[in-house]
Amino acid sequence: MAIASTLLPEFDHEMAGCRTTLERVPSAQFDFKPHARSFSLGQLANHLASVPSWATTTLETTELDFIDPAVAAKMPLPSATTDGLLETFDRGVKAARAALAIASDADLMAVWTGKSHGKVVFAFPRLAVYRSFIMNHMIHHRAQLALYLRLLDLPVPALYGPSADET
């Protein structure tokens, strides 16, 4: 079985949970911050909504300079609404799933390099970048977003089992 085939069920599960979490973000409270050094709710939700698009970039390129202005220009524009978050997220998920579905084992083992100002920050197989910088990164920020929902007394979705708000 191809590696990508083993990743797709997890991809679908995690993206569904992320979407459910994003659906609960109220546009009217995008300015909420649990702490002065924290992202606002809107900043965090916009960041999370853009993460799936990183998978496409990782699977279709071999390197990226994070500081390059051309890279920033390709990032989804922040949304001021929940519907906009979901549009960005859904677009990214669709493209990422398509790219992952056709990735060969050789594609996933090819080295992908992350740079800053032209200097190599890391160079890992694409599979490691996909797991660490995309999936784990997304799950981390989804958990933060769930905490924001709790602090705002909004229902937290059941992601890996029941939550206090859902069974």
Legacy VTK file of the C-alpha trace (Angstrom):
# vtk DataFile Version 3.0
C-alpha trace
ASCII
DATASET POLYDATA
POINTS 167 float
0.000 0.000 0.000
1.300 3.463 -0.889
2.191 5.780 1.985
-0.260 8.446 0.794
-3.096 5.911 0.940
-2.354 5.351 4.614
-2.364 9.108 5.295
-5.677 9.966 3.629
-8.033 8.569 6.314
-6.231 10.567 9.008
-6.209 13.629 6.762
-9.976 13.380 6.261
-10.627 12.848 9.987
-8.415 15.716 11.161
-9.709 18.142 8.527
-13.311 17.355 9.466
-12.566 18.096 13.125
-10.753 21.285 12.207
-13.659 22.440 10.059
-16.130 21.765 12.864
-13.981 23.832 15.214
-13.731 26.704 12.722
-17.506 26.642 12.173
-17.967 27.617 15.822
-15.805 30.738 15.667
-18.120 33.753 15.976
-17.142 36.626 13.676
-18.400 39.095 16.262
-15.693 37.957 18.684
-12.669 37.902 16.333
-10.964 40.506 18.574
-11.050 38.292 21.685
-7.609 37.610 23.196
-7.159 35.397 26.271
-3.814 37.056 27.012
-1.902 40.101 25.763
0.712 37.878 24.047
-1.877 35.584 22.459
-3.235 35.722 18.945
-6.706 37.187 18.763
-9.461 34.696 17.989
-9.598 36.010 14.412
-5.826 35.794 13.939
-5.701 32.250 15.286
-8.692 31.109 13.223
-7.275 32.675 10.058
-3.905 31.034 10.669
-5.569 27.672 11.207
-7.723 28.074 8.096
-4.596 28.599 5.976
-2.599 25.578 7.187
-4.090 23.019 4.742
-2.805 25.096 1.816
0.714 24.485 3.134
0.344 20.789 2.289
-0.127 21.624 -1.371
2.951 23.837 -1.349
4.972 21.120 0.377
3.850 18.408 -2.026
4.309 20.512 -5.171
7.653 22.220 -4.414
11.008 21.228 -2.971
11.786 24.378 -0.991
10.365 27.599 0.339
11.882 30.747 1.768
9.421 31.820 4.443
10.613 35.444 4.315
10.285 35.820 0.536
7.653 38.515 -0.224
6.386 36.365 -3.120
5.516 33.653 -0.590
3.557 36.084 1.578
1.708 37.305 -1.511
0.433 33.760 -2.153
-0.959 33.305 1.359
-4.739 33.457 1.703
-5.938 36.885 2.746
-7.306 37.041 6.295
-11.061 36.866 6.561
-13.267 38.964 8.790
-16.067 36.376 8.803
-16.574 32.758 9.752
-17.854 32.041 6.238
-14.642 33.474 4.831
-12.569 31.269 7.145
-14.451 28.221 5.937
-14.010 29.179 2.277
-10.246 29.504 2.769
-10.102 26.258 4.714
-12.245 24.284 2.249
-10.234 25.519 -0.735
-6.993 24.510 0.988
-8.318 21.113 2.044
-9.555 20.290 -1.452
-6.216 21.125 -3.079
-4.184 19.442 -0.331
-6.188 16.234 -0.485
-5.814 16.087 -4.263
-2.044 16.623 -4.005
-1.705 14.010 -1.257
-3.818 11.459 -3.138
-1.430 11.467 -6.111
1.822 11.682 -4.129
4.048 8.673 -4.705
6.235 7.178 -2.014
9.214 8.741 -3.826
7.483 12.143 -3.736
6.982 11.809 0.021
10.606 10.781 0.589
12.029 13.679 -1.466
13.773 16.290 0.654
11.909 19.544 1.216
13.865 22.542 2.442
12.594 25.410 4.553
14.642 28.595 4.364
14.726 32.014 5.973
16.443 34.820 4.059
18.027 32.191 1.813
19.542 30.209 4.683
18.459 26.626 5.294
16.438 26.277 8.503
15.623 22.609 7.957
15.687 19.962 5.250
13.458 16.934 5.821
11.661 14.377 3.694
8.313 15.790 2.565
6.577 13.179 4.709
8.235 14.598 7.842
7.293 18.141 6.801
3.705 17.026 6.147
3.448 15.309 9.561
5.229 17.973 11.633
4.684 21.346 10.018
1.232 20.698 8.616
-0.737 18.035 10.484
0.799 18.424 13.955
0.887 22.199 13.551
-2.785 22.254 12.580
-3.786 19.980 15.478
-1.856 22.199 17.905
-3.640 25.355 16.756
-7.006 23.589 16.628
-6.525 22.727 20.318
-5.741 26.365 21.067
-8.876 27.390 19.198
-10.926 24.878 21.204
-9.607 26.475 24.386
-10.647 29.923 23.111
-14.125 28.512 22.478
-14.248 27.199 26.055
-13.139 30.570 27.443
-15.921 32.235 25.448
-18.429 29.680 26.796
-19.044 28.328 23.295
-19.507 24.608 22.601
-16.265 22.700 22.082
-16.587 19.980 19.448
-16.004 16.321 20.187
-12.812 15.576 18.249
-11.413 12.269 19.559
-14.312 11.320 21.765
-16.969 13.211 23.691
-16.438 16.764 24.851
-18.198 18.366 27.784
-20.571 19.871 25.214
-21.194 16.870 22.965
-21.464 13.138 23.432
LINES 1 168
167 0 1 2 3 4 5 6 7 8 9 10 11 12 13 14 15 16 17 18 19 20 21 22 23 24 25 26 27 28 29 30 31 32 33 34 35 36 37 38 39 40 41 42 43 44 45 46 47 48 49 50 51 52 53 54 55 56 57 58 59 60 61 62 63 64 65 66 67 68 69 70 71 72 73 74 75 76 77 78 79 80 81 82 83 84 85 86 87 88 89 90 91 92 93 94 95 96 97 98 99 100 101 102 103 104 105 106 107 108 109 110 111 112 113 114 115 116 117 118 119 120 121 122 123 124 125 126 127 128 129 130 131 132 133 134 135 136 137 138 139 140 141 142 143 144 145 146 147 148 149 150 151 152 153 154 155 156 157 158 159 160 161 162 163 164 165 166
